[in-house]
């Protein structure tokens, strides 16, 4: 029921008892067993999948859909003809702020924070796809606002709601393989064109696309099909590369189970791109075709831990003792935990930890489950947590630091790509081990990298 309808009925002295959503009365949390009213941003592709999951809960009512690409969003628009549609998220804010309890954001990485924060600051709960943000500063801000506004939030790393990550955490906490000193993680991404740099040739903007809104905070430039609909992930101004795409899934296994916290340092090496014989590309506006990233952590329980990331077809070494028929990872990637007494391997999304057979006799009995299992899926977890004032699996208080860790790896990649025009003798002038002060959110030994921590914003798109 809309606010105006409620007031009208009260004014008429209606004897009927009306039970209204909390948002109608200006409340920040909806009442138990009530309906959750949601505004959705980015409703084609992955966003459309989340919408279908939200709809299955039967506790959600969609108030508005917003997508800059009418063609990509057409299937969702057609499936819900009664839902208002927009191409500009500000119109949803202006017209429906009092009608919604929460938002779902599944747009390109560079617009996550710009769209989410105005609604979050107004007290709206948020479900935002991974990675949570485009840069580290945004991730910190999103977590701070969620905390200050006491919001129920969830990042879209669905494995966080599964049993596998809980089993892995129990094993690591119980010391199944002893102290862990190294974790190797990898993905088959990118699965989009990556490494072809320079600005693409200008093309005519399709009638179905609001190009200005799609650019969002990014600097203005001509439209090109080289960016859309999925290929934006390989351009630094819009995406976060293979690491940003899959790191919040794969790196979550060590991050959560080993309680890693902020990394101390990061370094990278990447495939270089050649424009001609002995002529290296000077363009650094795109992510490299492949990369290796090394992150260093120190934890109270485990001591020093090295976490290594591989993408673009580069793989970690095969662990010693892998037997015929044993597999490493699934879903296009995975992780390998090296401990004092054995090796555990995990899959991309569900973790699904397994001790390599050769070490099974050394680790003894595995611990009985003691962490609470979640019976609902990741999307329902967010919906039900709002309705019952419960907890989510990946709240921004957790998802923010996880995203920061992932994006710290990207700083090392950017540092490797960086070319100082005044230094022509060093083949890799940017390559170095970046030292990170997580609390201060600052690179200690390479000032240029701090520009990437903060990001830049087109006029009218600042986060305030």
N, C-alpha and C positions, 0 to 999 in steps of 0.2 A: 504494500500500500504506500502511495506517495505521501509526503508530508502534507501537501495541500488537501488531499482527500481526508486524511485523518483529522485535520483542523476543521474541515467543513462538517464532518459527521459529529464532532464534539459540539460545534456551534449550534447544530440543529437539536441538540439534546437527545441524541439517539440513545436508546436504552441498551443497545447491543454492547457486548463486551468485546473490545478489539485487542487482539494480541499482535503487536507490531514489532518489526525488526528493530534492534537497538539503534541502527544507523538513523532511523526516522526521528528518534528522539535526541540525536546528536551523540549517542554513545560510541565508545571506541571498540567495544567488544559486543558481539551479538549474543543473545541469550541462548542457553542450552536448548537443544532440540529445535532451534530456529533454522531459517534458511539463510545461506550465505550469498550475498549479492556481490557479483564480481564483474569488474571491467577487465577486458583482455586486450593485450597489445602485441602485435605480431601473431596473427591467427592462421597463417598458412604454414606448411612444412611442420617443423617440430611443434610450433604453437598449436596447430590444429590437432596434433596428437594429444597434447595436454588438455585441450578443451574437451575432447572426447572422453578422457579419463575423468575430468571434472563432472561432466554430464552424467556419467555412470553412478556417481555417488547419490544422485537424486536429492541432494541437500543444497545444490547450487542453482542459482538463477542468474543468467547472464544479463547484464544491464547494457553493456556497450562493447562492440568490437572495433578495434582500431588497427588498420594496416595500411601502409603506404603503397602496397602493391595489390591492386584490385584483382589482377589475374591470379596471383598466387593464393589470394585469400578467397577466391570465388567459391570453392567447395564449402568452406565454413560458412560464408555468407548465405549460401543457398540452403544449407542445412538448418539454419536458424533465422528464418525470414522476419521474425518479430523483434529481433535484437537490432538496436540502432547501430549504424556503421559510420566510421569516420576514417580520415587519413591523417589527421593532426591530433596528437595526444592532448594538446592544450584544450581542444574543444570538449573532449571527454571530461577534463578537469573542470572546465567552466560550467558545463551543462549537467554533469552527473555526480559531482563530488559528494553531494548529500544522499545520493541514491545507492552508493556502493560501500561495501565493508572491506573489500580487498581487491588486489590487482594481480594479474598474471602477466608477466613480461617475457616474451620469447623473440625479441627483435635481435638485430645484429649486435655484437658485443659492445660497440662504441656508443650505443644509445641506451644501454641498460640503466645506468645511473641517472641520466638526464630525464628519462621517463619516470623512473621509480621514485626518485627522491621527493618531488612535489607532493605526490600522494602519500608517501610515508610520513612526511612532515605534517601532513594533515590527519595523521592517525589511522591510515589504512594499512591493513596487513598485506604482506607481499610474498608472492611466489615468483622467483626470477630464475631463468635458465642459467646453466653454467656456461662459461665462467661467470661469477657474480658480476664482475665489472671488467672494464677495458684497461684500467691501470690500478696501481696499488693504492694511491690516494683515495680513489673512489671506493675501493673495497673497505678501507678503514672508515670512511664516512658513512657508508651504508650500514655497517655494523653499529656505529655510534648512534645513528638516528633510530635504528630498530630498538636499541637498548633504551634510549631516552624516552621514546614514545611507547615503550612496552608493547611492541608489536609481535605478533606470531608470524614468523618468516620461515621460508624454506628455499634453498637453492635446488635446482633441478638435477642433482647427481643422485639418481634413483637407487644406486647400490647402497647408499647410506641407510636405507630403510630395510635392507635384506638381512638374512641370518648370517651370511658369509662374513661380513665385516665384524659382526659381533663374535662369531667363533674365532676369527683371527685375533681379535683383541684379547679374548680370553687366553688364547695360546701364548701371546706375547707377554701378557701380564703374569702368566703362570710360569714363564721361562721354559716352555716346551723345548726350544732349541738353544737355551741359554741366552746370554747377551748377544744381541744382534749388532754387527759392526758395519754391514753393508746391505743395501737393497738396490737391485737393478730393475728398472721399469722401462717398458717399451710400448710402442704403438705402430700400427701399419699406416697411420696418417702421415702426411696429407694424402687424401684421396680426391683432391682437387688440384688444378694447375697451380704450381708454386715454384718460384725461382725465376720467373720471367719478369724482369723489373722494368722500370721506366713508366711514364704515363701512357696509358693506352690511347689509341686514336679516338677522337670524339665521335659519338653517334647520336642519332636523333632519340630523344627521350620518348619511350612508349606512352601512349595515351592513358594507359592503365596505371602509370607509376607517378607518384608525387616525389620527384627526385630531390627537391630541396629538403623535404622532411626525411627522406632516407639518409641524406648526408648528415643531418643532425649536427652534432658538434664538430664534425670534420671540416677541414678547409674546403672552400668551394672549388669545384672542378667540373669538367664536362662529363656527361653520362657515358658509360661504356658497358657493354654486356660482359666485359672481362671481370666485372665486379659482382654481377648478379646471375642467378639468385643465391648461389651457395659459395661462389668463388671469393667472396669478400674475406673469407677466413684467412686467406694467404696474403692480405695487404695490411700492413701495420696500422694504417689510419682507421681501419674498420674492425679487423679481427685480431686474434692472438696466436695464430698459427696452430701447428699440430699440438704443441704443448698446452696452449690455452684451450683447445677443443677437447682434449682427452685427459689432461692432467688432473682435473677435478674428479675424474673417475678413477684413474689408475694410481695416482699419487696419494689418493685418500687412504689406500690400504696401509702404507707405512705411516702416513701423517696421523691417522686416528689410532691405530693399534700401538704405535710406539710413542705417541704423545710428543711429537717432534717440536712444535712451536716454531718460532722464527728461525730461519736458517742463519748461520753465521757468515757464510760465504758462498759464492757461485762463480763458476767459470764455464765456458762453452767452446766448442769447435764446430764449424759448420762447413757444408759444401760451398765452395765458391762458384760463381757464375762467370763464364768467359764470353765476351762479346765477339772476340776474334782471336787469332793466334797470339798468345802472350798478352792479350788485352783483357784485363779483368774488369767486370762491370762496376761502374761507379755508383749505380743506383742501390740505395738501401731502404727503399720504401716498401719492399716486399719481404716476406719471410723466406729463409733459405730452403732449398729443396730437402735438406736433411740436416740434423744436428745431434750433437751429444752435449748434455748439460750435466755438470757435477755440482751437487749441493751438499754442503757440510752442516751438520747439526751436532749439538751436544745435549744430552738428556740426563736427568738425575739417575734414572733406572738403568739405562743402557750404556751410558758414556758417549764416546764419539761415534757418530754414524755417518757414513757416506751414502747418499742417495744419487744414483746415476740414471739419467734419462736418455733414451735412444728413440729416434723417429726417422721417417723417410726411408725405411728399408734397412737402416743400420740396426744391428741386433747385439745384445749383450752376449758374453761368452756362454757356452753351454756348461752348466754346473757339473762338477766332477761327480760321478756316480749315477748320472741319469741313465736309467735302464731302457732297454728296448720296449717300446709301447707306452712309456711315460711321456706325457705332453707338458709343454711349458705354456701356460696361459691359454686363453681362448677369447673370442670376440675381437680379434685383431690386435691383441696385446696382452700384457700381464705384468707380473712382478715376481722377483726371486729374492727371498730373505736368507741371508747368510748368518748363521749363528754359531755359537761355540760347539754345539752338539749336533748340528744338522742343518738341513736346508728345507725351507717351505716355499712352495710356488702357489701363485694366485692368478685368477682370471681378471679380465678387464672390469666388468661391471659388478659382478656378484661376489668377488673375492674368492669364495669357494676354496679355502686353503687346503693344501695337501702336503704332507711330509713326504719327501722322496723316499722310495721304498728302501733304499740302502741304509737309511738312517732310522727306520721305524723302531728297530730293537734298541737303539740308543736313547730314544726320547721317552720310552716307557709309556705308561697309560696317559692318555690325553685327558685334560680336565673336563669334568662334567659342566654342561652349560650353566652359567649363573647370571649372565646379563639378560635382561628382559627382552624377549623377542617381540617383534611387531607384526601383528596379524593383518594389517592394512597396507595397501601400496603407498608409494611415496606421495602421490597427489592427495589421496584420502587422508593420509597422515596430517597434511596441512589443514585440510578442511575440518577434520574432526578436532584438531588441536584448537582451532579458533572457536568452534561451537562449544567445546567443553573446557576451554582455557587450559589445555594440556600442553605437551611439549612436542616439538618436531625433531626429526632425525638430523637435519642439516640447517639449523637456525643460523642467521647471519653472524651471530656471535662465534660460531664455529666455521661457517662457510667463508666468512671474510678472511680470517687468517689462512685458511686453506688456499683461497684464491690468491692471497698475497704471496704465498710460497710458490705457487705455480708461476705467477707473473714475475717473481724474482728471477726465475730461470730465463724468462724472456729478456730481462735486462742484460743478462750475460750474453745471450745471443746477439742482441743489438750492439753490445760493446764489441763483440767479435767482428760484426759487420762495419763498425764505424771506421771511417777513413778521414784522417786529419790531413787536409791539403798541404799543411806546412811540414809534414813528415813523409817524405817520399822514399826513405831508405828502409823503413820497417815494413815487412810484408803484411803483418797483422798488427797494425798500430793500436787497435782497440782491444786486442785479446789480453785479458788480465784476470786475476782472481778478484772479483768485486767483494769488498768487505761490507757487511750489512749491519746497521744498527736498527733492529726491528722496532724497538720502542720509540726511537726518534724518527723512524721511517726515513732513513738517510743512508746513501752510499758514502763510505768514509774515504775512499781513495780514488774516485773518478767523478769529478763534479758534473761532467756532461751527462752521466747516467741519471742524475737527480732530476733532469728535465723530463726524463721518461717516467719517473716515479709519479710526477704530478699530471702529466698530459697537458694538452692545449685545447682551447675551445673557441669555436667561431662566435662572432658577436651575436648576442641574443641567446646563446646556448650554455652560458656559464651555470655552474651548480649553485651559486649563491652562498 
